Amino acid sequence: MILDELLAIPADATTATVQDVEMQIISVEQANKMLEADANDEKIHECLLKNGRFLFASEDSTLKTLYKVAQ
């Protein structure tokens, strides 16, 4: 499950691979723009976890992109 895999990423990680998708680091501004562009939460999903803020896109239950928002 994606949530378990995101929780396993260390808070200070700058690289990680989840379900064969490499995590990319983006700025707060980039994250906010992505979320604003998808106001209905159809493509980009956000997870606020104890180890960071993550955005991801999935298609047919398959992870396509993964982003960690830089602090």
LUMRO-653273 format. One record per residue (C-alpha): residue in three letters; x, y, z. Coordinates in Angstrom, 3 decimals, m for minus. Each point is the difference from the previous one (the first is absolute). Example, Ala and Ser with C-alpha at 12.3 -4.5 7.8 and 13.67 -1.06 7.14 Angstrom:
<pts>
+--------+----------+----------+----------+
: residu :        x :        y :        z :
+--------+----------+----------+----------+
:    Ala :   12.300 :   m4.500 :    7.800 :
:    Ser :    1.370 :    3.440 :   m0.660 :
+--------+----------+----------+----------+
</pts>
This chain:
<pts>
+--------+----------+----------+----------+
: residu :        x :        y :        z :
+--------+----------+----------+----------+
:    Met :    0.000 :    0.000 :    0.000 :
:    Ile :    1.317 :    3.446 :   m0.928 :
:    Leu :   m0.536 :    1.483 :    3.460 :
:    Asp :    2.181 :   m2.634 :    1.671 :
:    Glu :    2.728 :    0.528 :   m2.576 :
:    Leu :   m0.076 :    3.779 :    0.457 :
:    Leu :    0.216 :   m0.379 :    3.777 :
:    Ala :    3.113 :   m2.147 :   m0.457 :
:    Ile :    1.894 :    2.860 :   m1.665 :
:    Pro :    2.296 :    1.729 :    2.524 :
:    Ala :   m0.935 :    3.628 :    0.718 :
:    Asp :    3.386 :    1.232 :   m1.213 :
:    Ala :    0.018 :   m2.089 :   m3.197 :
:    Thr :    0.697 :    1.787 :   m3.258 :
:    Thr :   m0.183 :   m3.153 :   m2.108 :
:    Ala :   m2.344 :   m2.958 :    0.139 :
:    Thr :   m1.686 :   m2.430 :   m2.332 :
:    Val :   m3.566 :   m1.129 :    0.609 :
:    Gln :   m1.659 :   m2.558 :   m2.255 :
:    Asp :    2.791 :    0.535 :   m2.548 :
:    Val :   m0.632 :    3.777 :   m0.076 :
:    Glu :    2.812 :    2.328 :    1.041 :
:    Met :   m1.002 :    2.722 :    2.437 :
:    Gln :    0.675 :    3.556 :   m1.115 :
:    Ile :    0.519 :    2.964 :    2.327 :
:    Ile :   m2.125 :    3.070 :   m0.772 :
:    Ser :   m0.447 :    3.378 :    1.642 :
:    Val :   m3.012 :    1.087 :    2.030 :
:    Glu :   m0.875 :    2.376 :   m2.821 :
:    Gln :    0.082 :   m2.787 :   m2.590 :
:    Ala :   m2.147 :   m2.214 :    2.223 :
:    Asn :   m2.575 :    2.717 :    0.540 :
:    Lys :   m0.191 :    0.709 :   m3.739 :
:    Met :   m0.534 :   m3.689 :   m0.746 :
:    Leu :   m2.778 :   m0.239 :    2.571 :
:    Glu :   m1.665 :    3.200 :   m1.219 :
:    Ala :    0.050 :   m1.307 :   m3.573 :
:    Asp :   m1.805 :   m3.159 :    1.183 :
:    Ala :   m2.549 :    1.575 :    2.328 :
:    Asn :   m2.321 :   m3.041 :   m0.187 :
:    Asp :    2.765 :   m2.399 :    1.149 :
:    Glu :   m0.365 :   m2.085 :   m3.147 :
:    Lys :    3.654 :   m0.405 :   m0.972 :
:    Ile :    2.286 :    1.203 :    2.787 :
:    His :   m0.458 :   m1.330 :    3.520 :
:    Glu :    1.593 :    1.396 :    3.162 :
:    Cys :    1.135 :   m1.852 :    3.119 :
:    Leu :    1.076 :    1.913 :    3.094 :
:    Leu :    1.970 :   m2.469 :    2.078 :
:    Lys :    2.325 :    0.141 :    2.998 :
:    Asn :    2.972 :   m0.474 :   m2.349 :
:    Gly :   m0.997 :    2.631 :   m2.541 :
:    Arg :   m2.459 :    1.379 :   m2.494 :
:    Phe :   m0.434 :   m2.139 :   m3.100 :
:    Leu :   m1.878 :    0.461 :   m3.262 :
:    Phe :   m0.608 :   m2.810 :   m2.424 :
:    Ala :   m1.914 :   m0.948 :   m3.116 :
:    Ser :   m1.365 :   m3.438 :   m0.684 :
:    Glu :   m1.896 :   m1.620 :   m2.822 :
:    Asp :   m1.993 :   m3.213 :    0.323 :
:    Ser :    1.488 :   m0.522 :    3.495 :
:    Thr :    3.523 :    0.289 :   m1.411 :
:    Leu :    2.341 :    2.688 :    1.305 :
:    Lys :    1.153 :    2.262 :   m2.845 :
:    Thr :    1.827 :    2.900 :    1.706 :
:    Leu :    1.138 :    0.723 :    3.538 :
:    Tyr :    1.124 :    3.302 :    1.467 :
:    Lys :    1.287 :    1.011 :    3.410 :
:    Val :   m0.447 :    3.642 :    0.879 :
:    Ala :    3.201 :    1.657 :    1.194 :
:    Gln :   m0.153 :    1.551 :    3.456 :
+--------+----------+----------+----------+
</pts>
